[in-house]
């Protein structure tokens, strides 16, 4: 989901879609993507060991092409049901319950992935005595900041920075631990769902019910635009997947970033005509096209 951030929600200012603002948004996303590549490069050996020993992180229907497609459908179904639940909570003005669900899902992923990332960083660069204090400290700080922005004060810049970091970690994690076929099918499946969810489905209802509450803990600000956390996950997953794939590497990752960000800029440019657009279809089409050319 991509959204133009207006001063007055009922009167979006279309003139904000300018080359300067598009460049700022692209710059923010590029930084997040390169952070994800750094995380991927650091965590890659550890995740390879884990996957070799325990198997992929998510493959309930197997790793064949039909199984991978089924895995993607299951995840889309879970996202659909979760969004329906969130809409139900907001419409009944159960704001605290809504915030608890958002915090719980985000904080759990943030804590576990930050713990792993920080632990690997300390093991590789610092004395062993610092391992537990820094790893648990970093993970706890991230969770506290998420809680602060959701329950206390939604500071958009703190929230954006923390969620961007979490999104980069999730994208990197998916790239390194999902079966390769699932990792390629998943962005396609979520792009199709994104179109439905934004124009006809529960996401449109969620944003329309209470946009200020709905966007807190679920989006980041990139200049004058708002990008969904899910968009960030997939914007970082495909470049990380290129870096992680043995016969590809850094240059395919960079070309994938260029393709995705070109698609994102096109999407944001179209916000001059509509206030809310799905943020995945065009970037994912271009990103997977580049990856597909390399894999073929």
C-alpha contacts under 8 A as a table, 3 or more apart, distances in Angstrom:
res1	aa1	res2	aa2	distance
1	X	194	X	7.06
1	X	198	X	6.95
1	X	227	X	6.00
1	X	228	X	5.05
1	X	230	X	7.74
1	X	231	X	6.53
1	X	276	X	7.31
1	X	277	X	5.98
1	X	278	X	4.39
1	X	279	X	4.39
1	X	280	X	7.08
2	X	225	X	7.15
2	X	226	X	5.72
2	X	227	X	4.69
2	X	228	X	6.29
2	X	267	X	7.80
2	X	268	X	7.10
2	X	276	X	6.14
2	X	277	X	5.39
2	X	278	X	5.84
2	X	279	X	4.82
3	X	225	X	5.74
3	X	226	X	4.91
3	X	227	X	6.44
3	X	268	X	7.85
3	X	271	X	7.29
3	X	275	X	6.01
3	X	276	X	4.84
3	X	277	X	6.46
4	X	12	X	7.27
4	X	224	X	6.50
4	X	225	X	4.64
4	X	226	X	6.07
4	X	268	X	7.81
4	X	271	X	6.49
4	X	275	X	5.78
4	X	276	X	6.96
5	X	9	X	7.68
5	X	12	X	7.34
5	X	224	X	5.62
5	X	225	X	5.16
5	X	226	X	6.06
6	X	9	X	5.58
6	X	11	X	7.14
6	X	12	X	4.77
6	X	13	X	5.92
6	X	224	X	7.90
7	X	11	X	7.91
7	X	12	X	7.18
7	X	13	X	7.83
8	X	11	X	5.38
8	X	12	X	6.36
9	X	12	X	5.87
12	X	275	X	6.84
13	X	16	X	6.01
14	X	17	X	6.01
14	X	271	X	7.32
14	X	272	X	4.84
14	X	273	X	7.27
15	X	18	X	6.77
15	X	272	X	7.10
16	X	21	X	6.97
16	X	224	X	7.07
16	X	272	X	7.92
17	X	21	X	6.31
17	X	22	X	6.77
17	X	268	X	7.34
17	X	269	X	6.06
17	X	271	X	7.05
17	X	272	X	5.83
18	X	21	X	5.25
18	X	22	X	6.13
18	X	269	X	7.88
19	X	22	X	5.07
19	X	23	X	6.04
20	X	23	X	5.13
20	X	24	X	6.29
21	X	24	X	5.04
21	X	25	X	6.22
21	X	223	X	6.26
21	X	224	X	6.37
22	X	25	X	5.15
22	X	26	X	6.14
22	X	223	X	7.98
22	X	265	X	6.20
22	X	268	X	7.11
22	X	269	X	7.41
23	X	26	X	5.06
23	X	27	X	6.03
24	X	27	X	5.01
24	X	28	X	6.31
24	X	222	X	7.05
24	X	223	X	5.65
25	X	28	X	5.21
25	X	29	X	6.40
25	X	222	X	4.66
25	X	223	X	5.19
25	X	224	X	7.42
25	X	225	X	7.00
26	X	29	X	5.16
26	X	30	X	6.07
26	X	222	X	7.86
26	X	261	X	6.32
26	X	264	X	7.68
26	X	265	X	6.88
27	X	30	X	5.10
27	X	31	X	6.30
28	X	31	X	5.31
28	X	32	X	6.46
28	X	222	X	5.88
28	X	223	X	7.72
29	X	32	X	5.05
29	X	33	X	6.11
29	X	222	X	7.42
29	X	232	X	7.79
29	X	261	X	7.56
30	X	33	X	5.00
30	X	34	X	6.19
30	X	257	X	7.37
30	X	261	X	7.62
31	X	34	X	5.25
31	X	35	X	6.20
32	X	35	X	5.04
32	X	36	X	6.27
32	X	164	X	6.41
32	X	165	X	7.14
32	X	168	X	6.31
32	X	236	X	7.38
33	X	36	X	5.00
33	X	37	X	6.34
33	X	168	X	6.75
33	X	235	X	7.05
33	X	236	X	5.03
33	X	239	X	7.40
33	X	257	X	7.34
34	X	37	X	4.86
34	X	38	X	6.22
35	X	38	X	5.09
35	X	39	X	6.23
35	X	165	X	7.74
35	X	168	X	6.71
36	X	39	X	5.00
36	X	40	X	6.00
36	X	168	X	4.65
36	X	169	X	6.22
36	X	171	X	7.19
36	X	172	X	5.84
36	X	236	X	6.07
36	X	240	X	6.74
37	X	40	X	4.89
37	X	41	X	5.99
37	X	172	X	7.34
37	X	236	X	7.87
37	X	239	X	7.25
37	X	240	X	5.60
37	X	243	X	7.31
38	X	41	X	5.11
38	X	42	X	6.16
39	X	42	X	5.17
39	X	43	X	5.96
39	X	117	X	7.11
39	X	168	X	7.93
39	X	169	X	6.90
39	X	172	X	6.86
40	X	43	X	5.24
40	X	44	X	5.51
40	X	172	X	5.45
40	X	173	X	7.66
40	X	176	X	7.52
40	X	240	X	6.21
40	X	243	X	7.67
40	X	244	X	7.29
41	X	44	X	5.39
41	X	243	X	7.73
41	X	244	X	7.83
42	X	45	X	7.42
42	X	117	X	7.96
42	X	120	X	7.41
42	X	121	X	7.32
43	X	46	X	5.50
43	X	47	X	6.13
43	X	117	X	6.72
43	X	120	X	6.82
44	X	47	X	5.26
44	X	48	X	6.01
44	X	176	X	6.89
44	X	244	X	7.10
45	X	48	X	5.15
45	X	49	X	6.39
46	X	49	X	5.25
46	X	50	X	6.36
47	X	50	X	4.93
47	X	51	X	6.01
47	X	176	X	6.49
47	X	177	X	6.82
48	X	51	X	5.18
48	X	52	X	6.01
48	X	176	X	7.37
48	X	177	X	7.82
49	X	52	X	5.15
49	X	53	X	6.14
50	X	53	X	5.19
50	X	54	X	5.86
50	X	55	X	7.26
51	X	54	X	5.29
51	X	55	X	4.46
51	X	56	X	5.32
51	X	57	X	7.32
51	X	177	X	6.31
52	X	55	X	5.71
56	X	59	X	6.37
56	X	177	X	5.21
56	X	178	X	5.35
56	X	179	X	5.95
57	X	177	X	5.35
57	X	178	X	5.81
58	X	71	X	7.80
58	X	177	X	7.69
58	X	178	X	5.98
58	X	179	X	7.67
59	X	62	X	5.08
59	X	63	X	6.26
59	X	67	X	7.78
59	X	68	X	7.25
59	X	71	X	6.33
59	X	178	X	7.47
59	X	179	X	7.18
60	X	71	X	6.58
61	X	67	X	4.74
61	X	68	X	6.93
61	X	70	X	6.46
61	X	71	X	6.00
62	X	67	X	4.94
62	X	68	X	6.61
62	X	71	X	7.92
63	X	67	X	5.60
63	X	68	X	5.50
63	X	179	X	6.16
63	X	181	X	7.20
63	X	182	X	7.35
64	X	67	X	4.95
64	X	68	X	5.86
64	X	181	X	7.63
65	X	68	X	5.03
65	X	69	X	6.18
65	X	181	X	6.46
65	X	182	X	7.76
66	X	69	X	5.09
66	X	70	X	6.18
67	X	70	X	4.95
67	X	71	X	6.10
68	X	71	X	4.93
68	X	72	X	6.28
68	X	179	X	7.71
68	X	181	X	6.07
68	X	182	X	4.55
68	X	185	X	7.13
69	X	72	X	5.16
69	X	73	X	6.29
69	X	182	X	6.65
69	X	185	X	6.35
69	X	186	X	7.67
70	X	73	X	5.02
70	X	74	X	6.20
71	X	74	X	5.17
71	X	75	X	6.46
71	X	182	X	6.96
72	X	75	X	5.21
72	X	76	X	6.25
72	X	182	X	6.58
72	X	185	X	6.69
72	X	186	X	5.02
72	X	189	X	6.38
73	X	76	X	5.05
73	X	77	X	6.02
73	X	189	X	6.90
74	X	77	X	4.99
74	X	78	X	6.20
75	X	78	X	5.01
75	X	79	X	6.26
76	X	79	X	5.05
76	X	80	X	6.15
76	X	189	X	7.09
76	X	190	X	6.35
76	X	193	X	7.07
77	X	80	X	5.00
77	X	81	X	6.22
78	X	81	X	5.21
78	X	82	X	6.08
79	X	82	X	5.12
79	X	83	X	6.07
80	X	83	X	5.23
80	X	84	X	6.21
80	X	202	X	7.42
81	X	84	X	5.06
81	X	85	X	6.25
82	X	85	X	5.06
82	X	86	X	6.30
83	X	86	X	4.99
83	X	87	X	6.18
83	X	202	X	6.11
83	X	203	X	6.71
83	X	206	X	7.56
84	X	87	X	5.12
84	X	88	X	6.18
84	X	202	X	5.85
85	X	88	X	5.02
85	X	89	X	6.31
86	X	89	X	5.11
86	X	90	X	6.26
86	X	98	X	6.14
86	X	206	X	7.24
87	X	90	X	5.18
87	X	91	X	6.06
87	X	202	X	6.88
87	X	205	X	6.75
87	X	206	X	5.13
87	X	209	X	7.67
88	X	91	X	5.32
88	X	92	X	6.35
89	X	92	X	5.31
89	X	93	X	6.26
89	X	94	X	5.07
89	X	95	X	6.93
89	X	97	X	6.98
89	X	98	X	5.86
90	X	93	X	4.83
90	X	94	X	5.71
90	X	95	X	6.10
90	X	98	X	6.70
90	X	206	X	7.59
90	X	209	X	6.85
90	X	210	X	7.21
91	X	94	X	7.58
91	X	209	X	6.70
94	X	97	X	5.48
94	X	98	X	6.26
95	X	98	X	5.01
95	X	99	X	6.20
95	X	213	X	7.89
96	X	99	X	5.04
96	X	100	X	6.11
97	X	100	X	5.01
97	X	101	X	6.29
98	X	101	X	5.32
98	X	102	X	6.36
99	X	102	X	5.12
99	X	103	X	5.92
99	X	150	X	6.55
99	X	151	X	7.15
100	X	103	X	5.05
100	X	104	X	5.84
101	X	104	X	5.15
101	X	105	X	6.24
102	X	105	X	5.53
102	X	106	X	6.09
102	X	217	X	6.65
102	X	218	X	7.66
103	X	106	X	5.25
103	X	107	X	5.53
103	X	146	X	7.16
103	X	147	X	6.51
103	X	150	X	7.06
103	X	217	X	7.22
104	X	107	X	5.30
104	X	108	X	6.01
105	X	108	X	5.56
105	X	109	X	6.64
106	X	109	X	5.53
106	X	110	X	6.04
106	X	146	X	7.99
106	X	217	X	7.68
107	X	110	X	4.91
107	X	111	X	5.88
107	X	142	X	7.99
107	X	143	X	5.35
107	X	146	X	6.89
107	X	147	X	7.87
108	X	111	X	5.29
108	X	112	X	6.27
109	X	112	X	5.41
109	X	113	X	5.99
109	X	166	X	7.80
109	X	170	X	7.70
110	X	113	X	5.48
110	X	114	X	5.76
110	X	139	X	7.07
110	X	142	X	6.89
110	X	143	X	6.66
110	X	166	X	5.68
111	X	114	X	5.33
111	X	115	X	5.88
111	X	139	X	4.78
111	X	140	X	6.64
111	X	142	X	7.05
111	X	143	X	6.24
112	X	115	X	5.15
112	X	116	X	6.34
112	X	139	X	7.30
113	X	116	X	5.13
113	X	117	X	6.09
113	X	139	X	7.98
113	X	166	X	7.93
113	X	169	X	6.52
113	X	170	X	7.45
113	X	173	X	7.98
114	X	117	X	5.03
114	X	118	X	5.82
114	X	135	X	7.49
114	X	138	X	6.85
114	X	139	X	5.05
114	X	142	X	7.79
114	X	166	X	7.81
114	X	169	X	7.60
115	X	118	X	5.36
115	X	119	X	5.91
115	X	135	X	5.11
115	X	136	X	6.02
115	X	138	X	7.02
115	X	139	X	5.13
116	X	119	X	5.12
116	X	120	X	6.17
116	X	135	X	7.41
117	X	120	X	5.34
117	X	121	X	6.22
117	X	135	X	7.90
118	X	121	X	5.02
118	X	122	X	6.20
118	X	134	X	6.98
118	X	135	X	4.83
118	X	138	X	6.87
118	X	139	X	7.79
119	X	122	X	5.24
119	X	123	X	6.15
119	X	131	X	5.92
119	X	132	X	7.26
119	X	134	X	7.47
119	X	135	X	4.93
120	X	123	X	5.10
120	X	124	X	6.14
121	X	124	X	5.26
121	X	125	X	6.04
121	X	126	X	7.77
122	X	125	X	5.17
122	X	126	X	4.88
122	X	127	X	7.22
122	X	128	X	7.32
122	X	130	X	6.91
122	X	131	X	5.50
122	X	134	X	7.50
122	X	135	X	7.60
123	X	126	X	6.05
123	X	127	X	7.17
123	X	128	X	6.36
123	X	131	X	6.50
126	X	130	X	6.82
126	X	131	X	7.70
127	X	130	X	5.88
127	X	131	X	7.34
128	X	131	X	5.27
129	X	132	X	7.35
130	X	133	X	5.63
130	X	134	X	5.85
131	X	134	X	5.67
131	X	135	X	5.95
132	X	135	X	5.19
132	X	136	X	5.83
132	X	137	X	7.92
133	X	136	X	5.55
133	X	137	X	5.61
134	X	137	X	4.92
134	X	138	X	5.83
135	X	138	X	5.37
135	X	139	X	6.25
136	X	139	X	5.16
136	X	140	X	5.94
137	X	140	X	5.13
137	X	141	X	6.09
138	X	141	X	5.17
138	X	142	X	6.33
139	X	142	X	5.31
139	X	143	X	6.42
140	X	143	X	5.13
140	X	144	X	6.11
141	X	144	X	5.06
141	X	145	X	6.14
142	X	145	X	5.24
142	X	146	X	6.25
142	X	162	X	6.74
143	X	146	X	5.10
143	X	147	X	6.17
144	X	147	X	5.03
144	X	148	X	6.08
145	X	148	X	4.94
145	X	149	X	6.27
145	X	158	X	7.56
145	X	159	X	7.57
145	X	162	X	7.40
146	X	149	X	5.35
146	X	150	X	6.26
146	X	159	X	6.71
146	X	162	X	7.07
146	X	163	X	7.87
146	X	217	X	7.14
147	X	150	X	5.17
147	X	151	X	5.75
147	X	152	X	7.43
148	X	151	X	5.47
148	X	152	X	4.93
148	X	153	X	6.12
148	X	154	X	7.36
149	X	152	X	5.87
149	X	153	X	4.99
149	X	154	X	4.18
149	X	155	X	5.90
149	X	156	X	7.87
149	X	158	X	7.41
149	X	159	X	5.92
149	X	216	X	7.42
149	X	217	X	7.25
150	X	153	X	6.64
150	X	154	X	5.96
150	X	216	X	6.17
150	X	217	X	6.06
151	X	154	X	7.74
154	X	159	X	6.92
154	X	216	X	6.70
155	X	158	X	5.52
155	X	159	X	6.00
156	X	159	X	5.09
156	X	160	X	5.85
156	X	220	X	7.52
156	X	221	X	7.02
157	X	160	X	5.03
157	X	161	X	6.08
157	X	221	X	7.37
158	X	161	X	5.26
158	X	162	X	6.18
159	X	162	X	5.33
159	X	163	X	5.94
159	X	216	X	7.87
159	X	217	X	6.91
159	X	220	X	6.92
160	X	163	X	5.25
160	X	164	X	5.80
160	X	219	X	7.00
160	X	220	X	4.22
160	X	221	X	5.80
161	X	164	X	5.17
161	X	165	X	6.30
161	X	220	X	7.55
162	X	165	X	5.17
162	X	166	X	6.25
163	X	166	X	4.86
163	X	167	X	5.87
163	X	217	X	7.34
163	X	218	X	7.81
163	X	219	X	7.31
163	X	220	X	6.65
163	X	229	X	7.00
164	X	167	X	5.02
164	X	168	X	6.12
164	X	220	X	6.73
164	X	229	X	7.46
164	X	232	X	7.04
165	X	168	X	5.14
165	X	169	X	6.31
166	X	169	X	5.09
166	X	170	X	6.19
167	X	170	X	5.11
167	X	171	X	6.06
167	X	229	X	6.24
167	X	230	X	7.49
167	X	232	X	5.61
167	X	233	X	4.80
167	X	236	X	7.68
168	X	171	X	5.18
168	X	172	X	6.11
168	X	232	X	6.97
168	X	233	X	6.12
168	X	236	X	5.81
168	X	237	X	7.74
169	X	172	X	5.07
169	X	173	X	6.00
170	X	173	X	4.96
170	X	174	X	6.12
170	X	233	X	6.05
170	X	237	X	7.80
171	X	174	X	5.26
171	X	175	X	6.22
171	X	232	X	7.68
171	X	233	X	4.48
171	X	234	X	6.04
171	X	235	X	7.63
171	X	236	X	5.14
171	X	237	X	4.01
171	X	238	X	7.82
171	X	240	X	7.28
172	X	175	X	5.14
172	X	176	X	6.25
172	X	236	X	6.74
172	X	237	X	5.51
172	X	240	X	5.61
172	X	241	X	7.57
173	X	176	X	5.26
173	X	177	X	5.99
173	X	237	X	7.95
174	X	177	X	5.38
174	X	178	X	5.37
174	X	183	X	7.13
174	X	237	X	6.54
175	X	178	X	6.07
175	X	180	X	7.89
175	X	183	X	6.45
175	X	237	X	5.40
175	X	238	X	6.99
175	X	240	X	5.82
175	X	241	X	4.60
175	X	244	X	7.13
176	X	240	X	7.70
176	X	241	X	6.75
176	X	244	X	6.40
178	X	182	X	6.39
178	X	183	X	5.80
179	X	182	X	5.29
179	X	183	X	6.14
180	X	183	X	5.00
180	X	184	X	6.42
181	X	184	X	5.20
181	X	185	X	6.17
182	X	185	X	5.06
182	X	186	X	5.71
183	X	186	X	5.46
183	X	187	X	7.24
183	X	241	X	7.84
184	X	187	X	6.31
184	X	188	X	7.28
184	X	288	X	7.29
185	X	188	X	5.30
185	X	189	X	6.25
186	X	189	X	5.10
186	X	190	X	6.15
187	X	190	X	5.14
187	X	191	X	5.92
187	X	234	X	6.59
187	X	280	X	7.82
187	X	284	X	6.40
188	X	191	X	5.05
188	X	192	X	6.40
188	X	281	X	7.64
188	X	284	X	6.94
188	X	285	X	7.62
189	X	192	X	5.35
189	X	193	X	6.30
190	X	193	X	4.83
190	X	194	X	5.77
190	X	280	X	7.57
191	X	194	X	4.90
191	X	195	X	6.45
191	X	278	X	7.84
191	X	280	X	5.08
191	X	281	X	4.71
191	X	284	X	7.15
192	X	195	X	5.38
192	X	196	X	6.68
192	X	281	X	7.02
193	X	196	X	5.15
193	X	197	X	5.88
194	X	197	X	5.01
194	X	198	X	5.94
194	X	278	X	5.54
194	X	279	X	7.55
194	X	280	X	6.74
194	X	281	X	7.51
195	X	198	X	5.55
195	X	199	X	6.18
195	X	200	X	7.98
195	X	277	X	7.98
195	X	278	X	5.57
195	X	281	X	7.44
196	X	199	X	5.50
196	X	200	X	5.29
196	X	201	X	5.45
197	X	200	X	5.67
197	X	201	X	3.89
197	X	202	X	5.53
197	X	203	X	4.94
197	X	204	X	6.27
198	X	201	X	6.10
198	X	202	X	7.45
198	X	203	X	5.34
198	X	204	X	4.84
198	X	276	X	7.38
198	X	277	X	6.58
198	X	278	X	5.89
199	X	204	X	6.14
199	X	277	X	7.77
200	X	204	X	6.52
201	X	204	X	5.90
201	X	205	X	6.92
202	X	205	X	4.97
202	X	206	X	5.93
203	X	206	X	4.83
203	X	207	X	6.15
204	X	207	X	5.39
204	X	208	X	6.00
205	X	208	X	4.99
205	X	209	X	5.93
206	X	209	X	5.37
206	X	210	X	6.93
206	X	211	X	7.36
206	X	214	X	6.47
207	X	210	X	5.93
207	X	211	X	4.61
207	X	214	X	5.92
207	X	215	X	7.32
208	X	211	X	5.99
210	X	213	X	5.65
210	X	214	X	5.90
211	X	214	X	4.94
211	X	215	X	5.86
212	X	215	X	5.67
212	X	216	X	6.56
213	X	216	X	5.46
214	X	217	X	7.91
214	X	218	X	7.27
215	X	218	X	5.20
215	X	219	X	5.61
216	X	219	X	6.53
218	X	228	X	6.06
218	X	229	X	5.37
219	X	226	X	6.46
219	X	227	X	5.48
219	X	228	X	4.25
219	X	229	X	4.83
220	X	226	X	5.72
220	X	227	X	5.42
220	X	228	X	6.43
220	X	229	X	6.68
221	X	224	X	7.03
221	X	225	X	5.78
221	X	226	X	4.59
221	X	227	X	6.33
222	X	225	X	5.21
222	X	226	X	6.01
222	X	227	X	6.96
223	X	226	X	7.97
225	X	268	X	7.77
227	X	231	X	6.51
227	X	232	X	7.27
227	X	279	X	7.32
228	X	231	X	5.18
228	X	232	X	6.67
228	X	279	X	7.69
229	X	232	X	5.14
229	X	233	X	6.36
230	X	233	X	5.05
230	X	234	X	6.54
231	X	234	X	5.42
231	X	235	X	6.01
231	X	279	X	6.13
231	X	280	X	6.09
232	X	235	X	4.94
232	X	236	X	6.14
233	X	236	X	5.45
233	X	237	X	5.96
234	X	237	X	4.77
234	X	238	X	6.38
234	X	280	X	7.80
234	X	284	X	7.76
235	X	238	X	6.38
235	X	239	X	7.46
235	X	257	X	7.76
235	X	260	X	6.65
235	X	283	X	7.65
235	X	284	X	7.71
236	X	239	X	5.74
236	X	240	X	6.20
237	X	240	X	5.09
237	X	241	X	5.95
238	X	241	X	4.91
238	X	242	X	6.31
238	X	253	X	7.78
238	X	256	X	7.10
238	X	287	X	6.93
238	X	288	X	7.54
239	X	242	X	5.10
239	X	243	X	6.32
239	X	252	X	7.70
239	X	253	X	4.48
239	X	254	X	7.01
239	X	256	X	5.64
239	X	257	X	5.98
240	X	243	X	5.00
240	X	244	X	6.00
240	X	253	X	6.78
241	X	244	X	4.96
241	X	245	X	6.01
241	X	253	X	7.82
242	X	245	X	5.31
242	X	248	X	5.80
242	X	249	X	5.85
242	X	250	X	7.42
242	X	252	X	6.08
242	X	253	X	5.08
242	X	256	X	7.75
242	X	291	X	7.04
243	X	246	X	7.64
243	X	248	X	6.37
243	X	249	X	4.25
243	X	250	X	5.47
243	X	252	X	7.36
243	X	253	X	5.60
244	X	248	X	7.67
244	X	249	X	6.79
245	X	248	X	5.50
245	X	249	X	6.69
246	X	249	X	6.79
248	X	251	X	7.71
248	X	252	X	6.08
248	X	253	X	7.91
248	X	294	X	7.34
248	X	295	X	7.99
249	X	252	X	5.85
249	X	253	X	6.29
250	X	253	X	4.94
250	X	254	X	6.25
251	X	254	X	5.03
251	X	255	X	6.23
252	X	255	X	5.04
252	X	256	X	5.99
252	X	290	X	7.90
252	X	291	X	7.33
252	X	294	X	7.43
253	X	256	X	5.04
253	X	257	X	6.21
254	X	257	X	4.99
254	X	258	X	6.29
255	X	258	X	5.03
255	X	259	X	6.24
255	X	290	X	7.25
256	X	259	X	5.08
256	X	260	X	6.10
256	X	286	X	7.97
256	X	287	X	5.20
256	X	288	X	7.86
256	X	290	X	5.97
256	X	291	X	6.78
257	X	260	X	5.17
257	X	261	X	5.98
257	X	287	X	7.30
258	X	261	X	5.26
258	X	262	X	6.02
259	X	262	X	5.16
259	X	263	X	6.32
259	X	283	X	6.88
259	X	286	X	5.39
259	X	287	X	5.30
259	X	290	X	7.18
260	X	263	X	5.12
260	X	264	X	6.19
260	X	282	X	7.85
260	X	283	X	4.29
260	X	284	X	6.38
260	X	286	X	5.97
260	X	287	X	4.99
261	X	264	X	4.76
261	X	265	X	6.07
261	X	283	X	6.58
262	X	265	X	5.14
262	X	266	X	6.28
262	X	283	X	7.03
263	X	266	X	5.09
263	X	267	X	6.21
263	X	282	X	5.04
263	X	283	X	4.03
263	X	284	X	7.69
263	X	286	X	6.56
264	X	267	X	4.98
264	X	268	X	6.12
264	X	279	X	6.89
264	X	280	X	7.95
264	X	282	X	6.99
264	X	283	X	5.43
265	X	268	X	5.05
265	X	269	X	5.97
266	X	269	X	5.06
266	X	270	X	6.35
266	X	282	X	7.79
267	X	270	X	5.21
267	X	271	X	6.84
267	X	277	X	7.33
267	X	278	X	7.98
267	X	279	X	6.64
267	X	282	X	6.98
268	X	271	X	5.17
268	X	272	X	7.74
269	X	272	X	5.96
270	X	273	X	5.70
270	X	274	X	6.72
271	X	274	X	4.74
271	X	275	X	5.52
271	X	276	X	6.82
271	X	277	X	7.00
272	X	275	X	7.37
274	X	277	X	6.94
278	X	281	X	6.83
279	X	282	X	7.48
279	X	283	X	7.45
280	X	283	X	5.63
280	X	284	X	5.64
281	X	284	X	5.36
281	X	285	X	6.00
282	X	285	X	5.18
282	X	286	X	6.33
283	X	286	X	5.32
283	X	287	X	5.96
284	X	287	X	4.96
284	X	288	X	5.84
285	X	288	X	5.42
285	X	289	X	6.01
286	X	289	X	4.98
286	X	290	X	6.36
287	X	290	X	5.31
287	X	291	X	6.35
288	X	291	X	4.93
288	X	292	X	5.78
289	X	292	X	5.04
289	X	293	X	6.24
290	X	293	X	5.24
290	X	294	X	6.55
291	X	294	X	5.22
291	X	295	X	6.12
292	X	295	X	5.02
292	X	296	X	5.99
293	X	296	X	5.30
